[in-house]
Amino acid sequence: MSPSEKILKKHNLRITQFRMDVINVFNKAGHALSSNDIETKLKDADRITLYRTLKSFEEKGIIHKAVDGTITQKYAICEANCDEHHHHDQHVHFHCERCENTFCMDNVFVPTINLPQGFNVSSTNMVVNGTCERCS
């Protein structure tokens, strides 16, 4: 069984060639991708099928939104312990100002924010901008 098949099986999703291809695109990229990036890498990709696939992957904990301060929504592959009940993606995202790629800094965590009583956090994001190691 291929790594992409194992991911789909673990998250109780039907194994299709398109879904495996999308996972493979993420695994090869090494950085967050927009739907347009993925569509460009897949031959004859149907846009609607891709959007539905990305939505189900996010809901199941396969990918997460990689907020990077740009207007383009990007997604990145989740850590192995994410699932449909809880994403463990409270890490920093690094946005390279030269190549425009966004990277997950899996071992650099968003600091805990202590808000006044009555305020409830639903999510936090932290973006660091600069130059990635490839562009430096």
C-alpha positions as CSV (number, residue, x, y, z in Angstrom):
1,M,0.0,0.0,0.0
2,S,1.4,3.4,-1.0
3,P,1.9,6.2,1.5
4,S,-1.1,8.2,0.0
5,E,-3.3,5.1,0.2
6,K,-2.4,4.7,3.9
7,I,-3.3,8.3,4.6
8,L,-6.7,7.9,2.9
9,K,-7.4,4.7,4.7
10,K,-6.4,6.1,8.1
11,H,-8.8,9.0,7.6
12,N,-11.6,6.8,6.3
13,L,-11.7,8.2,2.8
14,R,-12.4,6.2,-0.3
15,I,-9.1,5.6,-2.2
16,T,-9.2,7.2,-5.6
17,Q,-6.5,8.0,-8.0
18,F,-7.3,11.7,-7.9
19,R,-7.1,11.8,-4.1
20,M,-3.8,10.0,-4.2
21,D,-2.5,12.4,-6.8
22,V,-3.4,15.4,-4.7
23,I,-1.6,13.9,-1.6
24,N,1.4,13.2,-3.8
25,V,1.5,16.8,-5.0
26,F,1.6,18.0,-1.4
27,N,4.3,15.5,-0.4
28,K,6.5,16.4,-3.3
29,A,6.1,20.2,-2.8
30,G,7.6,20.7,0.6
31,H,5.6,23.9,1.1
32,A,2.0,25.1,1.3
33,L,0.1,25.1,-2.0
34,S,-2.9,27.0,-3.4
35,S,-5.6,25.2,-5.2
36,N,-4.2,26.8,-8.4
37,D,-0.8,25.4,-7.6
38,I,-2.3,21.9,-7.3
39,E,-4.4,22.3,-10.4
40,T,-1.4,23.3,-12.4
41,K,0.5,20.2,-11.3
42,L,-2.3,17.8,-12.1
43,K,-3.2,17.1,-15.7
44,D,-6.8,17.6,-16.6
45,A,-7.8,18.4,-13.0
46,D,-11.5,19.2,-12.6
47,R,-11.7,22.4,-10.4
48,I,-14.9,21.4,-8.6
49,T,-13.5,17.9,-7.8
50,L,-10.3,19.6,-6.5
51,Y,-12.2,22.0,-4.2
52,R,-14.3,19.1,-2.9
53,T,-11.2,17.1,-2.3
54,L,-9.4,19.9,-0.5
55,K,-12.5,20.5,1.7
56,S,-12.8,16.8,2.7
57,F,-9.0,16.6,3.3
58,E,-9.2,19.6,5.6
59,E,-12.3,18.2,7.4
60,K,-10.6,14.9,8.0
61,G,-7.3,16.3,9.2
62,I,-5.1,15.5,6.2
63,I,-4.4,19.2,5.3
64,H,-4.7,22.5,7.1
65,K,-5.0,26.1,6.0
66,A,-1.6,27.8,6.0
67,V,-2.3,31.4,6.7
68,D,0.5,33.5,5.4
69,G,-0.9,37.1,5.2
70,T,-1.5,37.0,1.4
71,I,-4.8,37.0,-0.3
72,T,-4.3,33.5,-1.7
73,Q,-5.5,30.6,0.4
74,K,-2.9,28.0,0.8
75,Y,-3.0,24.5,2.3
76,A,-0.3,22.3,3.8
77,I,-0.1,18.6,4.7
78,C,-0.9,18.0,8.4
79,E,1.2,16.1,10.9
80,A,0.4,12.4,11.3
81,N,-1.6,13.0,14.5
82,C,-4.2,15.3,13.1
83,D,-7.7,13.9,12.6
84,E,-11.2,15.1,11.9
85,H,-11.7,16.0,15.6
86,H,-8.6,18.1,16.2
87,H,-5.9,19.7,14.1
88,H,-2.5,20.0,15.7
89,D,-1.4,22.9,13.5
90,Q,-0.7,25.7,16.0
91,H,2.7,26.2,14.5
92,V,4.2,29.2,12.8
93,H,4.1,29.6,9.0
94,F,7.0,31.2,7.3
95,H,6.4,33.2,4.1
96,C,9.3,33.8,1.8
97,E,9.2,37.3,0.3
98,R,11.3,36.2,-2.7
99,C,9.9,32.9,-3.9
100,E,6.4,33.5,-2.3
101,N,6.4,30.0,-0.8
102,T,4.9,29.4,2.6
103,F,6.5,26.8,4.9
104,C,5.2,25.1,8.0
105,M,7.5,25.5,10.9
106,D,6.3,22.4,12.7
107,N,8.6,22.8,15.7
108,V,8.0,26.6,16.2
109,F,4.7,27.0,18.0
110,V,2.4,30.0,18.2
111,P,2.7,31.3,21.8
112,T,-0.2,30.9,24.2
113,I,-2.3,34.0,24.4
114,N,-4.0,34.8,27.7
115,L,-7.1,36.8,27.0
116,P,-9.4,38.5,29.5
117,Q,-12.3,36.5,31.0
118,G,-15.2,36.2,28.6
119,F,-13.0,36.0,25.4
120,N,-12.7,32.6,23.8
121,V,-10.0,31.7,21.2
122,S,-11.2,29.7,18.2
123,S,-7.9,29.8,16.3
124,T,-4.5,31.6,16.3
125,N,-2.1,32.2,13.4
126,M,1.4,33.5,13.3
127,V,3.3,34.4,10.1
128,V,7.0,35.1,9.9
129,N,8.1,36.9,6.7
130,G,11.6,36.8,5.4
131,T,13.8,34.8,3.0
132,C,13.8,31.0,3.0
133,E,17.0,29.0,3.1
134,R,16.8,28.3,-0.7
135,C,16.5,32.0,-1.5
136,S,19.1,33.3,1.0
